[in-house]
Amino acid sequence: MELTSETAGAEVVRLVDYVATPYRIDTVHLDFRLDETETVVVAETAFTPRDGTAPGTPLVLDGDELWLVEARLDGAPLAATAYEASERRFTLKAPPAGSFRLMLTTRLRPAENTKLMGLYRSSGNWCTQCEAEGFRRITYFHDRPDVLAVYTTRIEAPKALAKSLLSNGNPVESGDVPGTDRHFAVWHDPFPKPSYLFAMVAGTFDTIEDRFVTMSGREVALTIYVEHGRGAKAGYAMDALKRSMRWDEEVFGREYDLDVFMIVAVGDFNMGAMENKGLNVFNDKYVLASPRTATDVDYAHIEGVIAHEYFHNWTGNRITCRDWFQLCLKEGLTVFRDQEFSADQRSRAVKRISDVRLLKSHQFPEDAGPLAHPVRPNLYKEINNFYTATVYEKGAEVVRMLKTLSGADGFRAGMDLYFDRHDGMAATVEDFVACFADATGRDLTDFMLWYTQSGTPEVMAATSWDAGAGRLKIVFDQTVPPTPGQPTKKPMPIPIRFGLVGPDGTDVQATRITGATVEGDVLVLEAARHEVVFEGLTARPVPSLLRGFSAPVRLTSTLDPADQSFLAANDGDPFNRWQAIQSLAMRGLIEATDAVRHKRSPTVDGRIAEAIVATAALETLDPDFRALAVGLPSEADVARELALDVDPDAIFAAREHLRGLVATRGRDVFADLYARMAPEGAYAPDAASAGRRSLRNAALDYLVRAGDGAAAVAAYGAADNMTDRLAALTIVVGADLTEADALLDDFHDRFADDPLVVDKWLMVQATAPVDGALDRVRALTAHPSFSITNPNRVRALITTFASGNQTQFNRADGAGFAFVADRVLELDRINPQVASRLLSTFRSWRALEPRRQAYAEAELKRVATTAGLSRDVADIAERSLG
């Protein structure tokens, strides 16, 4: 985003340089004239100078690969000397005093737009994607979030090519164009919005329709548009949409505001989905589902993403961002909202564990590497590279802490104030936090550090027990490690939700707590060190700290394996119970990895395996929780804990050893679970049924590890749904069984006509930790089912290989790095956004052992020194090497 004409050519955009545009935009009238090879766009925009703008101040508008056909000012053609136009900028040299209307006509070639930004044509349909800076690829504009205007859009196209003509807002008019084979539609959006929320879709789709009655009694027409022949797969998405709308009314008091709400699902899309006002555009993987083709995870993702984009109607659309530095204001907040929705729809405990696993696997490495940045960055070179786990997932955790500190009532009061105070505005993080300070009377000055400081805080908890005094002391030491551009940090306010678990397994209460602010069951750490004393205890309790993962920190403690085993068996907080099992397993994996590195046989304390097996067998726990509990920390999790001198092969060997130990110790338990968790009826995607399938497939994985490969082959053949079939296939391929190739061929033959299922086929092969995996992935890039121009295919095969196959991407000979770097350079000429996100998989290269580190660095340097790089890729390469 160019903030001012003075910074238009600047390499770095800085938050401190923000100024408003000299001119505001009141209304925009867009006229799209679609044809098969070219599109003409006529944009008539009403400008008004802001207070303080000097008469004659030039009007400078953004563009990107634009072809200007004509320019008019207040209806009259502009003389060539009155303006300057290039592919990237339009300048009206001396605008008239007062308000004026500028009409610009541009010519586009959507079918040639492989970047999938702006207006593009895919599978015969026209589609737009304007966030973050795509609108400037349609017409010259103040393409930035703080310029809000009312849009009216006319779309005209051949009837044979586009039955549906869609845009933001409410339908106003439609009809035939006399004397032609064309028709038109006019849409009006009464709510001012920034250009990034504009959308236009034209094409021929199948539709499913429904209605929703809001809490005030208004009826809203709901329509989902999907590619031909796929309408039957959109039913679950519609159900999720209606549940989202009702939940937002009940939990946040937010009612939908237009007469229609539309979702369009397309197969070529850079992102997961886009919240354009009233017209959400989705990657079809987050809309289409049937038991035959979608897994339980797919159903959960559809539910969550549908909710996320709908919730943006208020947190993102009605209140938007002042500038792109405030991206977390809409994304982090809305991720928190969709997490809460999914927790209410499913298992809150399992959802919380799943969200934290995602945070730790994606955001923690980001915070620990060269791409670290604050939740609200203070500078960027390419905004597309800041749609990150830090903005989304860590941003959601910051909002969750705000709720913890404010309390449920205070949080709702703060949100209500935010909606009332800033509706129709482009707001900042300071605006948001101020609403909670004003609603609760709490000083949140230091809380802003969570938005401005990068890095994951590390909290060490050292526990001591004085039996004679009945006193438990915990010394908390907080550090925030240095990150790029921020060598020193201030202590962060950290809410630590806690419990003291007594010898009988129930929580006990201290009569007095000193050394930190205590609010109910939350300790608030505000300094670098706190010595917290719990008094009035009759027996030594085991502290359960960071319950519910109440803050996005790395917590280490002096609890020994016996204490962790006790919490694994007794902790009343489901998250911490799961975490205790993970901590036990992690301790064993780190010790085993060290043994392998030093050429010793890996050994793991058998009590760790016994604790895992015992949890699997515990009938008082829900199946979905048990399925998570028996899953070992991933190879990436272990690498993150080691932090330096990481040898992926040693980690893999250690993890395989522990898997084998658990499988051997628990063979009878897993065989029993596999039998008892068998389907009880027809497939249903509800949480309880999904939990049973999850536990059954986890048990199958251990049975195969114990030597019963035939069970997985049989499970593949017997499966009547995609969840079970894909799980069995993944287990067979991952175990490198002799039947793997035959089952892969069978799977492809069954589903070759469904691109989203073919993606699963690609992912299974990309993640298989077997010798020859790289050769297989390389060969698959030439397979007819793969396309380098489709983001879903690229993510399924290449990005999954780089992010999900630790041993093969990080091969000791550097071949995995070279392969991915080659694909980055190939993609950069086609779709720079997809290319830069693929390059981000190198983010942890400095943590590798020296030989691998040298290979990774060489490939990053090769990419960085390639001539003609996009800004997207050049930015990631430079920051990764910085």
N, C-alpha and C positions, 0 to 999 in steps of 0.2 A: 504493500500500500504506500503510494507516494503521499506524504502528509502535506507538503506544501510545494509550490513551484520551485522554491530554493533547494529543496531536498530531492527533487525529481530524479536527478542523476546520481544521487548518493548511493554508495555501495551498501551502507548499513542504515537501517531505519531504527530510530531510538524513541523510546517512550517520552523522554524529556523534551523532544522536539515537537510534540503534538501541538498543532494549532487547528482551529476550525477552518473550513474552506471560506474564501472571500464571499462566495455566493451560496445561498441555499437553493434547493430545488423544491418547488411546490407540487407540481404535477408532471406526470410523464404519460404521453400517449405513444404507444408502440403499434406499428403495423407490420406484421410479418407476411410476406408474399412468398410462399413456399413453392419451389419447383424441384424436379428430380435432381438436377445438377447444381442449381444455384438458388440462393435465397436473398431477397432484397428486404432490408429492414429500414423503415422510416421511423425515426424517433423524434417526437416534438416535445421539448422539455421547457418548462417555465422556470426561469431563474429570477431570483431577487437578491440584490446585494445585502449582506449582513450589515448591521450597525457598525460603523467604523471603517467600512470599505471605501477607499478613495475612489471617486468617479474615474472611470476609464481603466480601472485595474484589470489586467488581462484575465480572461477566463481560460484556464488550462484544464483539459479533460484527458483522462486516461484512455489508452487504446492498446490493443495487442493483435498484431497481424490483421489489421483492418484495411479495407479498400473503400475509400470515400468516393461516392458518386456525386453528391450534391450537398450544398449547405445553404440554408435560408435563415434570415433573421427577420422576425416579425412578418413573415410571409413573403419577403422580397429576397431574390437571389443575392448571395454575398459575393462581392467582388473578390477576385483571387488575391488581391493585395490586403484584404481585411483579415485574412486568417492564414495560419500555417497548419498543414496536416501531414502526418507521416503514419506509418503502420502503428506507432506506439503513442501518438499524442496529437491532440487537436488544440490549437490556441486561437481564440478570438482576441485579436490584438487590442481593440478598444471598444468594449461593450457600451451600449447606450446607458444613460442614467436611468435609474429606477428598474422596474421589472421588464423583462423581455422574454421572447420565445425563440428558441433556436431549434431549427429542424435540420437533422442530419440524416442523409440516406447512405447506407453502407451495403455492400454486396459481399455475401459469404458463400463458402463452399463447404457445407456441413459434412458431405460424404468423405471429404479429404481430411477431416479434423480427427486425427488419431489420438490427439491429446485428451479427448473426451472432456474438454473444458470449453465453456461457452455453448454454442449451438452445434450439435453434431447429429449425424444420421447413422443409425445402427439397426440392423435387421429390418430395414425398410421404414423405420419410424424416426421422426425427429424428436430430439430431446435436448434439454439444456441442463447444464450444471454450472452454477455461478459462484458458489463459495469455493475459495475465498475471493479470487480475482478473475472470475470467468465472464462477468457481464461486459467487461471492457473488450471481450472478443466478439461481442454482438454489436455494440455501438460505443461511440466515445461518451465518457460519462465520468462523474465524480464517483468512482468505483471504490467506495469505502463505507464502513458500517454506520458512520455518524450522520450520513446524509439520507434523511428519510423523506419519502414522497408518496403521493397517492398515484397508483398506476391504473391505466385503462389500456387493455390490449386487444387488438384486432388480429385475427389469424385467418389467412386465406390460403387454400390449398386445393389441388385436384381431388375430387371425390373418390376416385379410384385408388388413390394412394393414402388418403387420410380421412377415415370416417369420423374420428374423434379429434376435435380441436380444443385443447385445454389450456387454461392459464390460471393465475391466482384469482381468488376472490369469488364473486358470484356471477353466474351467467346473466348477460344483459340482452343479447340479441343474437340471432343466427339466421341463416338463409342461404339461398343460392345466389351466385353472381350471374346476373342476366346475360344470356347469350354465350355462356361458357360452360365447361364441364367442371366448374369450380364451385366451392361453397365457402362460407365464412362463419366465424363466431366472434362475439365481443364479450370480454370479461372485465369486470370492474372490482378492484379491491379497495374498500373504503378505509382500510387501516394503513396509515403511512408505514413504509418499510424501506430498508436499505436495498440496494441493488443485488446484494448477494442472495436475497430471499426471493428474487424473481424466478419464475419458472414458466416454460412453455413446452407442451408436448403435443405432437400431432402424429396420428397413425391409425392403424386398424387393430383393435384389441378385442378380446373377449372380456366381458365384465360380470362382476357379481355385485348386487345392490342390496342395501338394507337401509334402515332408518334408526335414528337415535333421538329420544326425547330428553331434552336437557332438564336440569333441576328447576328451571323457571317455566317449563312447559313448551319450549320451542322445539320444533321438529327439524332435524338435520338429515339431509339425504347423504348417504354414504355409498361410495362406489370404489371398487378396486378394479383397475385395468391391468390385464395380463396379456402376454403374447398368445396368439391363437392356439387353442387346444389345451390351455392350462388353467382354465377357469375353475375346474373342480379342485385344484390344489390351493385355492386361495381362501377356503372356508375358515381355516383356523386363524388366519390373519385377520379376517373380519371379526371373528369372535374376540380376538385379543384387542382389537381397536375399540370395540364397544365396552369391554371391561376396563380399558385404560381411561376412556372418557368418564365412566361412572366413578372410577377410583379418584381421578383428579378433582371431581366435584366433592366427593366425600372427605378426602384427606387434606386437600389444599384449597377447597372452595372455588376452584377454577372451572368456569363454564365455557363451552365452545361458543364462538361468536359469529360465524358465517352461516349461510344457509346450506352449504355443501361442504363435504370433506372428501377429498379424493386421494387415492394412492395409485401410482403407476409403477409397475414392476418391469425392469428392463434387464437384459442380459449383459450389456456392456456398460460398466459403471465403475468409476475410480474408487468410490467410497462404499460404505455399507448402506447408507440412505441419506436423504436430504430433506430438511424440514420446511421447504418453501411454503409460504402461507397458503393454507387450504389445498395445496397440491403437492403432496409428498412424493418424491421420486425415490424408488428403492432399487437396490441391487436385488434381482429376483430370488437370490438365495435366502433373503430374509422375508419372503412372502409365500413362496411355494412349498407345500408340504403334503405328503400322503404317507400312510404307514409303509407302503412299498418302497418309497424313495427317500424318506427323511428319517433321521434318527431322533431320539429323545432330546439330544443336545440341540438339534436343528429346531425342534418345536420350542424349546426354551429360548433360543436366540431370537426366533421370530416374535415371540411374545415380548421379549425385552426390547428389541429394536423398534417394533411397532409402537410400544409405549414411549420409548425415548423420543422418537420423532414427533409423536402427538404432543407430548409434554412440552416440547419446544414452543408450542403455540403461545405459551405464556413466558416461559424462561428461554428466550431467544428471539421470539417474534414480536409479541406485544412489548416486551422489554428486550432490547438488543444491546450490542456492545458499542461503546463509544469508538473503540479502535481495536485492531486485532490483538493488541497486547492483553486485552481483557477477554480473550477467547474462553478462558476457564469460567468466566461469569455465566456463560450460557452452557458450555459443555460439562464442566465439572458439576455444576448444580443440577443439570438435567440427568447426568449419569447417576447421581445420588437419588434422584426421584425415580428413575427406572429401576434401580436396585431395590428401593423400598417397595415399589409396586410388585416386583417379582417375588420378593420375600413374603409379601402378603398373599400372593397367589399360590406359592409353593411352600417349601420348608425354609423358615427364616434362618435356622442354623446352617443348613446346607448351602443356602444362597450366600451367607456371610463367608463361609469357608471358601466357596468357589471364587468370590470376588477378591478375597485376600490372596488366594493362589495366583490369580491373574495379576494383581498388583505386584506381588513379589517376583513373578517370572518375567514381567515386562517392564515395570516401572523402576524397581530397585536396581536392575542392571543399567538402566538409563541414567539414574542418579549417580551411579558409581563409575561412569565412563566419561569419555570426551564429549558426549552429546548432552550432558547434564545441563539443565536450565531450570529456573524457578517456575512455579506453577503459573505465575504471571511473568513472562520474560520481560526484560528491559531493552532488548534489541534483537533484531533479526535481519537476515539478508534475504531469505525466501520464506514467506509465511506458510506456504504449503508444508514446510518441514516441521512446523510446530503443532501439527495435529497429532500429538504424542500421548503416550501413557501418562506422562507427568501432568499434562493439561486435563486429560479425561479422568483417569483412575485416581491419581493423587489429588486432583482437584475435587473429586467426589469425597475423598477421605477428609479433606479440609472442611467441607460442608458438614460432614458427619460429626467432626469434632466440635464445630460450632453448635450443632444440636445438643451434643453431650454437655457442653458448657452452659448452654442457655436453658436446658430442660425442655421437655416436650411442649409445654404451654408457651414458654418464652420463644421457642423456635417458631411455633405457629404464629405468634404475635409478630415476630420479626419478618416472617415471610409475608403476612398480610400487609404489613407496613410497606414492604418492598414493592408489592404489587400496586398498592394504592398510590405510593409516592412517585413511582417511576414508570407507570403505564404510559406507553406511547413515546418513550424516551430511549436514548442510547446512553447506557449507564456504565459506571466503572466499578471495580472491586471495592473501592472506598465507599461508594454509594451503598453497595450491598451490605458491607460489614456495619456501616453506620446505622442501618435499620435495626440490627440486633442490639447494638449498643443503646440506641434510643428506646427500644422496646423493653429491654431488660434492666437498663441502668448499669450495665457492666462495662468496665473499661477494657476495650478490645484493641488498644493501641499495639501491644506486643503481639497480639494474635496475627497482625498483618505480616509478621515475619514468615508465616507459613506460605504467604503468597510471594514474598520477595527474596527469600533465601532458597537456594537449591541444595540438593544433597539430602540423604536420609539420616536423621538424627540417630545416634547410637546411645542406648541407655544401658548402663551396667547396674545390676541390682545385687548387692552383697548382703546376705542375710546372716544374722546371728541371733541366738536364743539364750536368754538368761532364765533358767528354770526357777532359781530361787526367787527372783523378782516377778516371775510371770510376765516377762517383757520380751517382745520380738522387735528387733531393730533391723531396718533395711536402709542401707546407704545407696542412694541413687546418684550416679554420676552420668551427666549428659555431655556428649560432644557432637558437634556437627562437622563432618569432614570437609576439607577444602574441595572445591569444584572449580571448573574453568571460569575465570573472572571473579571468583569469590574465595580468596585464600583464607580469610578469617570470618567466623560467624558468631552471632550472638546466641545465647541460650534461647530455646524455643519454649513457649508454654505448652506443656504436654499433659493431656488428661489420661491418667492411668486408672482404668476401672479395675477394681480389685476385690478379692474375697480371701478369707482365711479359712482353710479347710481343716477341720479338727480331725482327731484320730478316728472318729466314727464315720468320717466321710461327709459330714454336713458342715455348713459354714458356721463359724463362731464369731462373736462380736467382741471387739475390744471396748473397754470402758472409757478409754481416753486415747486419742491419737494426736501426736505433736510432730512438728518438723516440716509440715507442708499444709497447704490449703486443702481441706477435706470437704467435699460436697456430696453427701450421701455415700455412695460406694465408689466415688471418684477422688483420687489424689491428683492435684494439679501441680506439676513440677514447673517451676518458673525460673529456677536458677541452675547454674552448672552442677551444684551438689545440694542434695537434701538428705538429712539424716532423720528418717521417719521412725518414730517409736510407737508401738502398739502396746498398751498396758492393760492389766486386768485379765490376763489369760491364764487359764488353769492347766493347760497342757500345750505342748509345742504344736502349733498349726503349720501347715504347709501353705505358703502364700501363693495365691493364684493371681498373677499380675497380667495386665493388659487384656483383661477379659473382653471378648467380642472384638479384639484388635481395635481398641479405642483410640489409637493414634498410629500413623504410618511410620513406625520407628523399628530399628533393629534392637530387640531386647535380648540381652544375655544375663544369666544369673548364676549364682553359686549353688543352685539346687543340684543335688547329685542324682544319679540314675534311680535310686530308690524313691526319692521325692517325685521324680518325673513319672515313675511307674505308678505311684500312689495317685497322682493327679489323673493319669490316664485311666485309672479304674474308678475314680471317685469325683472328679471335679464336676460341680453342678453347672458350670458354664460349658455349653457344647463346643464352642470354638476352642477354648483352652484345653478341653479334653482331647480334641483332635490335635492341637498343637503339642501337647505333652507326648503323644505317640510319635509325631513327626520329629520332635527334639531327640527322643530316644533313638530313632532310626538314624537321624543325621549324625549323632555322636558315633554310632557304629560305622556309618559309611565313611566318615572322615578318617577314623582309625584304620579302616580297611584300605582306603585309598592310599594312605601313607605307607602301609605295608607293601602294597603293590609297587609304588614308586621306588621303594628300597629293595625290590626283588625278593620280598618275603611273601609267603602265602597269606592271603587275607583271612582274618578271623574276626568274627562278630560275636559279642556276648549273646548266648542263646536266649537269655531272658528278654531280649528285644523282640526276637521272633515270637516268643511265647506271649508277650503282651499284645502283639498284633493279632495273633490267632485267637487269643481270648476275647478281644474286642469283636472280631468277626463273628464269634459264636454267641455273643451276648444278646439274647432275645429282647431285652428291655430297650434296646436301641433300635431306631428305625433303620430299615435296610439301606436307604440312601446315605445315611450317616456312616454306617458300617463300611459301605463301599468306598467312601472317601478315606476312612481310617486305615483300611488295609493297603491303600496305595502308598508306595514308598516315595520319599522325596525324589524328584527327577534328577537326571544328570546335571541339568542346568541349575537346579537348586543347590546341589553340592558344590558346583563350580562357584556359585555366588558366595557361598559360605567360605570357601577357601580363599577367594579374592585374588590371590597371586600365584604365579607359577603353576597354573592349572594344566594338568595332563588329562584330556578327555578319555583316553584309553584306560588309564588307571581308574578313573571314576566309574567307567562302564564295567570294568572287571569287578570292582568292589560292589557295585549295585547288583550285578548278576549273582554274586556270592550270597548277598543277603536275600535276594529273591528266592534263590534255591533253598536257603535255610528255612525261610518262612513256608515255602511250598512243602518241604519235607516234614517239618514239624506239624503242619496243619492239613496234611493231605486228607485225612478222614473228615475233618471239619469242612473243608472246601468241597469235598465230594457230597457231603450231606446238604450243604447250602445249595449246591448246583441243582440237586434233585428237588429240594423243597421250594426253591424260588422259581420253579418252572411256571410258564404262563397258566393263568387260571381261566382264561377266556380270550375273546378277541382283543386285538391290540387297542390300547387307549393311551394317549399321551399325558395323562394326568400324573401328578407328582408321585403318588403312591405306587402306581404301576411302573413308572420309570425307575423308581428306587429299587424295586425288586429286580428289574432287568439289569440295573447297574451292578448290584451285588452278585447276581448270578454270573455275569460276564467277568467280574473281578475274580470270582472263584474259579471260573474256567481257565483264566490266564494262569493261575497258580497250579491248577491240575496239569496243564501242558508243561509248565516249568518242572513239575515233578515227574514228567515222563509220559503223560497220557496224551500224546499228540492226536490220537484218533478221536478223542472227545471233541476237539475243535473242528476237525474235518466233518464229523457227524453233525455238529451244531450248525455249521455252514449250510449243509444240505437240508436240515430240518427247519431252518429259520423261516418264519412267515412275516417278518418285518425287517426294515433296514437296520434298526438298532442291533438286533442279534446277528444278522448276516454280516454286517460290517465289522462287528466286534470279533466274530470268529475268523473272518478273513485277515484282519489285522494281527491277530494272535498267530495264525498259521504263517503268515509272511514274516512277522517279526522273529518267530522261532526258526525260520529258514527250513521248514519241513519240506519233504520231497513233493508234497501235493501243492505247494505254493503256486507254481506257475499255472497249473491246471485250474486252480480256483480263480486266479487272477483273470485268466482267459474267459472262464465261465461268467464271472462278474461283469466283465466288459461286454460280452455278448448279450447279456440280459438287459443292460442299461445303456447301450451305446447311443441311443437316441435321446438321452436325458443329460444335458451338459453338467447339471449340478451333481448328478451321481457319478459321472465320469471324473469330476473333481475329486470325489472321495477315492476313486480308484487311483488317481495320480498321487494323492496324499499318502495312501497306504504304502506305496512304493518309495515315495520320497523320504519317509520317516523310518524305514526299515534299517536297523543298525547292523547291517550285514555287509560282508565283503562284496564288492561289486555294485554297491548301491549307487555310487557316483556314475559308473558306466551305464547303469540302468536309467538313471535320471537323464543323463546326457542323450541316450538313445530316445527317450520319450519326448524330447523336444522336437524330434522329427516325426512323431506319431501323428496320424491324421486327426486324432482327437484333441491334439494340443494346438493352441494358437498363441503366438507371442503378442498379438495385438489385443487379446482379451485379458483384462486384469484378473478375472477369476481363475483362468487357466494358469496364469503366471504365479498367482499367489498359491494355488493348490500344489503346483509342482516345485517351482524354484524357490519361492520364499519359504515354503514349508520345509524344503530340504535344508536351507541355510539356517532357519531358526529352530527346527525341530529334530535335526539329526546331528547331534553333537559330535559323534566320533567321525562321521563321514565329511561333514563340512569342515571340521577342524582336523583334517587328515594330517599326519605327520610330514607328508611329502608336499603339502601346500596345494595339491591338485583341487581340493574343494574350493579354496579361496579363488584360484585362478578361474575355475568354471563360473562361479557367481560373478566375479568381476567382468568376465566376458559378456555375461547376460546383461549386466548393468549398462555396459557401453552399447550393446545392441538395443536395449529398451530406451535408452536416453534419446535416441533418434525418433522414437515412436511415441512414447508416453513418459515424459520426465518425472511425473509424480510417482508412478509405479516404480520407475528406476531408482529414485532417491530412497524410497521406502525399502527396497531390496538392499541397497547399499547400507542401510542402517543396521542390517544384521551383523555387520562387523563391529558393532558398538563396544563389545567386550574384548577386543583383540589384545589390549595391553595386559589383561589378566592371564594370558596364556603363557606357557613355558617358553623360554627364549627362542627355540627353533621355530615353533609355530608362529610366534610373535613376529619373527623376521619375515616369514612368508606372507603373513597377513599385511604387514606394513608395506611390503613391496607391491602387493596388488593394489592397495589403497593409493600408493604413489603413482602407480601406472594409470589408475583412473583419474587422479587429480591432474596429471600432466597431459591428458588427452585433449587435443585441440577441439574447440567448438562445443564444450560441455554446456548443458543447460544450467541455469542458476540453481535449480533444485539439486542436481547431483554435485555440482561444484561446491555448494555450501556444505553438504554432508561430508564430502571427501576432505575438505579443508578443516572442518571442525573435528573430524575423526582423527586427523593427523596432528591437530594443534596441541 
